[in-house]
Amino acid sequence: MDMPKKTPGSVAEFDAAQPHPAWKSMRETCPVSAGPAPAEGERPTYFVSTWNEVNAVLVDTGTFSSTIYSETTTRFMGPTLLALDGEQHRSWRALVSNAFRASQLEKWKETLIVPAITRLCETVAGQGHAELVEQVISRFPVHVICGMCGVPSADTPRFLQWAKDIHRGMNDPDIGIAASEAMRAYLEPLVEERRVRPGDDLISDVIHAEVDGQRLNDEQIYGFLRLLLPAGSESTYRSICNALLGILTTPGLLERVNADRSVLSAVIEETIRWDVANSMVPRVATRDTELGGCPIPAGARVMVLTNSANRDETRFEEADRFDPDRPAKRHVGFGLGPHQCLGQPLARIELRVALEVMLDCFVNLRLDPAYPVPVIQGASLCRAINWGWAGSRDIGGLRADISG
């Protein structure tokens, strides 16, 4: 049995703006790769890049535990589902999953999601040109999440900033802790009011949810809300950007989508496969094991590269190409196993509605020829490894000609 090789290239190369070439090299040469030598007292890190091995890690929660999150996000968000496994995770997830029931999602679609993106599009429709990331797309999901929680729309900018700062906390703890504390201070009056006078909103659902006599305690409630705001805003708006980029840069696709909106279903699934914002998922080995023929010691950090698995050429032909016509196959853009994204039905609705409304509102939509074609860059939403900041998987800007 061979020991795993080092990650191809340097740390700087892995942290660079375009990680896909490095991930491709990993898939071809050493699917389970050791990271740089850890500092004294730090965990060793292994990167998992291929489809089969990524799936093996995500479904085997007994060997590859999510409790690693207790060393990172828990400091800024408090206790969350991310850091739990087994029965604890199942019971907590059952308590919050009802908040995303189909009837509630349909109500939010009509009363909140469609109006939110429509208003944002209307604010720029007469300009002729727009920077869609800044002016529309980044603002949309946080309007939705805040509306779901009963937060006034005027306060959404501060929630967007808190969401960004909580993520930045992985690299700058003072910023993350300050944002976390500010968010809790804001939410406390809302939580206490809903505790006494429940409404038809997500906070009320979470506070009063009960399964087998169990309810969430205060720390769990605030942990869930701190997780929801960043997860429901940052990752969703990046996915919308990626979908729009795919539509506008794939020859003939814009015309097809405008002629037949049913094509959007395949576009959305291809977007989530092609490039997701949170492309690294951490786990910790609970025992000595091996993966892909490589030994992994107990206590090691295992970084699952979901974006790499979704471009594994052994599963997806011409995997780097944005192709909504490719044969439908399961991807891991929303994860896999017990920790599969709880909010994925909401995310799919937001993606679909955002694309439909933008295409309806901007009838002559195209990339602005005065600017370079946008490029998705960065490695991941979070500081996923113990040797540096990975950077966000993001589009720097999406300038569009929206003149009718």
DODREN-293728 format. One record per residue (C-alpha): residue in three letters; y, x, z. Coordinates in steps of 0.001 Angstrom, whole numbers, padded with zeros to 6 digits, always signed. Each point is the difference from the previous one (the first is absolute). Example, Ala and Ser with C-alpha at 12.3 -4.5 7.8 and 13.67 -1.06 7.14 Angstrom:
BEGIN
ALA-004500+012300+007800;SER+003440+001370-000660;
end
This chain:
BEGIN
MET+000000+000000+000000;ASP+003281+001538-001108;MET+003045+000100+002189;PRO+003014-001869-001438;LYS+002490+002038-001966;LYS+003674+000122+000745;THR+002265-002571-001559;PRO+000912+001188-003526;GLY+003435+001556-000194;SER+002435+000679+002796;VAL+001386-002286+002682;ALA+003272-000024-001918;GLU-001862-001128-003105;PHE-001663-002853+001871;ASP+003340-001059+001485;ALA+001659+000152-003435;ALA+001335-003041-001762;GLN-003033-000527-002235;PRO-003304+000181+001932;HIS-002239-001603-002644;PRO-000820+003292-001769;ALA-001059+001551+003323;TRP-002087-003051+000858;LYS-001644+000130-003430;SER-000890+003641+000605;MET-001489-000931+003366;ARG-002153-002707-001563;GLU-001314+002450-002589;THR-000586+002992+002254;CYS-000492-001099+003614;PRO+000201-003733+000794;VAL+000084+000700+003742;SER+002473+002832+000558;ALA+001107+001775+003154;GLY+003708+000112+000697;PRO+001911+003044+001202;ALA-001268+001681+003152;PRO+001263-002053+002961;ALA+002241+001390+002681;GLU-001559+000591+003388;GLY-000808-003323+001623;GLU+000384-001953-003259;ARG-002748-001868-001793;PRO-001461+001405-003224;THR+000762-002226-002995;TYR-002219-000974-002926;PHE+001187-001774-003149;VAL-002263-002512-001749;SER+000913-000593-003629;THR-002838-001702-001915;TRP-000916-003671-000257;ASN-003465+000149+001575;GLU+001044+002149+002949;VAL+003180-002008+000668;ASN-002048-003198+000094;ALA-002540+001618+002328;VAL+002722+000929+002511;LEU+001816-003331-000043;VAL-003075-002141+000601;ASP-001598+002223+002682;THR+002327-000631+002940;GLY-002650+001221+002415;THR+000154+003526-001411;PHE+003597+000009-001241;SER+002237-001659+002560;SER+003530-001392-000355;THR+000891+001032+003560;ILE+001776+003019-001516;TYR+003005-002313-000409;SER+000467+000084+003768;GLU+001287+003560-000447;THR+002585-000964-002621;THR+001245-003552-000548;THR-000680-001207+003541;ARG+002850+002200+001246;PHE+002478-002014-002042;MET-001588-003393-000488;GLY-001950-000464+003209;PRO-003591-001278-000082;THR-001036-001266-003450;LEU-003075-001086-001906;LEU+000063+003312-001841;ALA-001283+001940+002995;LEU-002911-002298+000894;ASP-003607-000220-001111;GLY-003000-002210+000670;GLU+000217-003126+002139;GLN+003516+000802+001209;HIS+001228+000103-003575;ARG-001879-003153-001005;SER+001329-002085+002900;TRP+003610+001164-000441;ARG-000118-000514-003768;ALA-001334-003511+000547;LEU+003016-000759+002193;VAL+002566+000955-002648;SER-001806-000910-003221;ASN+000743-003714+000360;ALA+003688+000804-000485;PHE-000882+000854-003624;ARG-002003-003168-000704;ALA+000115-001348-003548;SER+002052-003086+000850;GLN+002643+002128+001712;LEU+000146+002432-002909;GLU+000521-002855-002449;LYS+002802-001405+002158;TRP+001667+003419+000215;LYS-000318+000413-003755;GLU+001991-003154-000726;THR+002494+000089+002870;LEU+000555+003721+000464;ILE-001475+002362-002590;VAL+001248-001654-003197;PRO+003515-000684+001400;ALA+000341+003554+001365;ILE-000711+001824-003280;THR+001964-002596-001989;ARG+003134+000556+002094;LEU-000283+003772-000319;CYS-000411-000186-003783;GLU+002932-002351-000341;THR+002282+002458+001806;VAL-000435+002565-002787;ALA-000784-002185-003013;GLY+003540+000076-001359;GLN+000469+003758+000296;GLY-001786+000952-003212;HIS-001557+003028+001721;ALA-001592+000407+003429;GLU-001770+002524+002187;LEU-002828-002369+000803;VAL-001597+002001+002813;GLU+003152+000143+002083;GLN+001601-003309-000940;VAL-002986-002323-000200;ILE-003550+001224+000572;SER+000349+001981+003243;ARG+001863-002889+001617;PHE-002427-002743-000986;PRO-003087+000526+002209;VAL+002012+000564+003164;HIS+001821-003297-000660;VAL-003436-001627-000198;ILE-001390+001603+003162;CYS+003157-000764+001976;GLY-000057-003587-001252;MET-003630-000341+001058;CYS+001019+001122+003484;GLY+003083-002223+000193;VAL+002425+002936-000125;PRO+003394-000930-001536;SER+000406+001334-003546;ALA+003229+001761+000986;ASP-002032+002315+002238;THR-002490+001133-002650;PRO+001858+003270-000802;ARG-000530+001288+003514;PHE-003713-000876-000151;LEU-000332+001891-003285;GLN+001591+003043+001633;TRP-002180-000301+003099;ALA-003087-000185-002216;LYS+001002+003205-001778;ASP+000868+001761+003262;ILE-003299-000933+001656;HIS-001798+001690-002899;ARG+002340+002995+000309;GLY-001029+000248+003638;MET-003175+001799-001028;ASN+002252+002902-000937;ASP+002969-000657+002303;PRO-001223-001656+003228;ASP+003501-000664+001351;ILE+000880-002108-003039;GLY-003302-001885+000120;ILE+000226-000754+003715;ALA+003632-001139-000279;ALA-000857-002379-002847;SER-003019-001339+001886;GLU+002035-000669+003123;ALA+002813-001623-001982;MET-002437-002291-001803;ARG-001608-001085+003255;ALA+003375-000657+001639;TYR+000930-002215-002927;LEU-003318-001873-000045;GLU-000324-000617+003752;PRO+002322-003064+000095;LEU-001784-001463-003033;VAL-003411+000537+001576;GLU+001057-001562+003300;GLU+001530-002995-001758;ARG-003144-000587-002096;ARG-002124+000319+003117;VAL+001798-003001+001497;ARG+000854-001867-003210;PRO-002490+000912-002752;GLY+001111-000497-003584;ASP-001596+000085-003420;ASP+000282+003764-000346;LEU-002155+003100+000240;ILE+001229+001098+003437;SER-000961-003386+001453;ASP-003422+000204-001637;VAL-000674+003442+001430;ILE+001249-000796+003506;HIS-002044-003174+000347;ALA-003126+001055-001917;GLU-003123-000327+002155;VAL-003623+000835-000779;ASP-002732-000417+002624;GLY+002638-000230+002703;GLN+001699+003260-001013;ARG+003640+000487-000995;LEU+002075+003018-000895;ASN+001990+001557+002831;ASP+003656+000971-000400;GLU-000663+003596-001038;GLN-002470-001176-002626;ILE+002466-002580-001324;TYR+002771+002568-000402;GLY-002426+002536-001432;PHE-001093-002514-002638;LEU+003606-000844-000906;ARG+000979+003676-000222;LEU-002956+000572-002316;LEU+000693-003102-002093;LEU+003612+000787-000811;PRO-000552+003464-001512;ALA-003374-000841-001557;GLY+001238-003255-001468;SER+003205+001393-001445;GLU-000381+003662-000948;SER-003372-000139-001748;THR+000637-003321-001762;TYR+003276+000968-001576;ARG-001500+003245-001287;SER-002855-001942-001588;ILE+002450-002327-001731;CYS+001862+003030-001364;ASN-003233+001505-001293;ALA-001036-003261-001673;LEU+003354-000326-001728;LEU-000150+003610-001131;GLY-003461-000603-001442;ILE+001198-003081-001880;LEU+003092+001694-001407;THR-001688+003244-001088;THR-003293-001318-001421;PRO+000501-000754-003712;GLY-000155-003724-000733;LEU-000685-001047+003586;LEU+003417-001535+000693;GLU-000343-002193-003078;ARG-003511-001050+001043;VAL+001077-000893+003524;ASN+002975-001995-001256;ALA-002257-001920-002380;ASP-002754-000588+002557;ARG+000751+000318+003703;SER-003706-000186+000843;VAL-000131+003676-001044;LEU+001858+000782+003238;SER-003191-000416+002037;ALA-001574+002980-001759;VAL+003298+001918+000139;ILE+000146-000398+003782;GLU-003565+001189+000576;GLU+000531+002938-002337;THR+003202+000905+001851;ILE-001806+000108+003343;ARG-002732+002157-001534;TRP+002359+002250-001965;ASP+002330+001045+002803;VAL+000398-001249+003557;ALA+002717+001021+002440;ASN-002259+000869+002930;SER-002414+002276-001789;MET-001491+001696+003078;VAL-002022-001709+002732;PRO-000935+002033+003104;ARG-003261-000173+001902;VAL-001624+002180+002669;ALA-003654+001045+000003;THR-001733-001313+003113;ARG-002978+002342-000379;ASP-001187+002962-002023;THR-000778-001320-003461;GLU+000080+000893-003651;LEU+001698-001574-002959;GLY-000661+000846-003620;GLY-002202+002857+001173;CYS+002771+001511+002149;PRO-000286+000254+003797;ILE+002728-001642+002060;PRO+000145+000736+003731;ALA+000566-002623+002666;GLY+003713-000430+000717;ALA+001138+001027-003477;ARG+002731-001949-001732;VAL-001241-001521-003263;MET+002705-000895-002508;VAL-001130-002652-002483;LEU+001962+000356-003251;THR-000043-003575-001287;ASN+002262+000788-002961;SER-002411+002727-001032;ALA-003055-002268+000320;ASN+001741-002582-002159;ARG+000361+002606-002726;ASP-003539+001317+000195;GLU-001052+000393-003642;THR-003614-000708+000862;ARG+001015-003561+000876;PHE+003147-000697-002050;GLU+000132+001208-003602;GLU+003303+001710-000888;ALA+000946-000575+003608;ASP+003530+001439-000243;ARG+000977-002589-002603;PHE+001599-003305+001009;ASP-002302-002478-001727;PRO-000189-003620+001186;ASP-002715-000628-002608;ARG-002505+002353+001603;PRO-003210-001668+001264;ALA+000523-001531+003426;LYS-001417+002201+002748;ARG+000655+000101+003697;HIS+002676+002481+001072;VAL+000989+001260+003443;GLY+003743-000589-000322;PHE-000166-002346+002995;GLY-002667+002023+001768;LEU-003589-001017+000604;GLY-002194-001008+002899;PRO+001170-001554+003278;HIS+003491+001500-000327;GLN+000661-001412-003448;CYS+003671-001047-000137;LEU+000515-003271+001869;GLY+003137-000812-001973;GLN-001399+000493-003506;PRO+000117-003724-000936;LEU+003691-000030+000912;ALA+000609+003237-001907;ARG-001634-001387-003149;ILE+002135-003151+000196;GLU+003175+002052+000432;LEU-000937+002240-002926;ARG-000709-002971-002263;VAL+003126-001938+000956;ALA+002293+003035-000210;LEU-001190+000894-003491;GLU+000179-003594-001247;VAL+003503-000599+001320;MET+001371+003332-001267;LEU-001461-000589-003447;ASP+001459-003528-000046;CYS+003389+001083+001284;PHE+000395+003176-002075;VAL-000945-001304-003428;ASN+000836+003269-001763;LEU-001462+002285+002630;ARG-000579+003618-000997;LEU+000442+003433+001514;ASP+003569+001193-000348;PRO-000080+002555-002858;ALA+002928+001859+001565;TYR-002265+001273+002791;PRO-003323+001887+000099;VAL-003172-002053+000281;PRO-000788-000400+003726;VAL-002834+002053+001459;ILE-002205-000865+002968;GLN-000018+002997+002314;GLY-001064+001139+003454;ALA-003352-000061+001749;SER-000069-002794+002567;LEU+001994-002381+002157;CYS-000865+001774+003208;ARG-000384+003399+001546;ALA-003713-000064-000435;ILE-000913+003597+000793;ASN+000702+002440+002778;TRP+001639+002627-002179;GLY+002975-001694-001516;TRP+001856-002982-001342;ALA-001744-001421-003040;GLY+002956-001973-001353;SER+000048-003566-001251;ARG-001731-001206-003130;ASP+003081-001546-001543;ILE+002202-000537-003039;GLY+003358+001675+000493;GLY+001794-002630-002048;LEU-000666-002657-002598;ARG+003120-000529-002067;ALA-000299-002922-002353;ASP+001927-001615-002807;ILE+000059-003700+000917;SER+002587-001169-002499;GLY-000940-003358-001481;
end
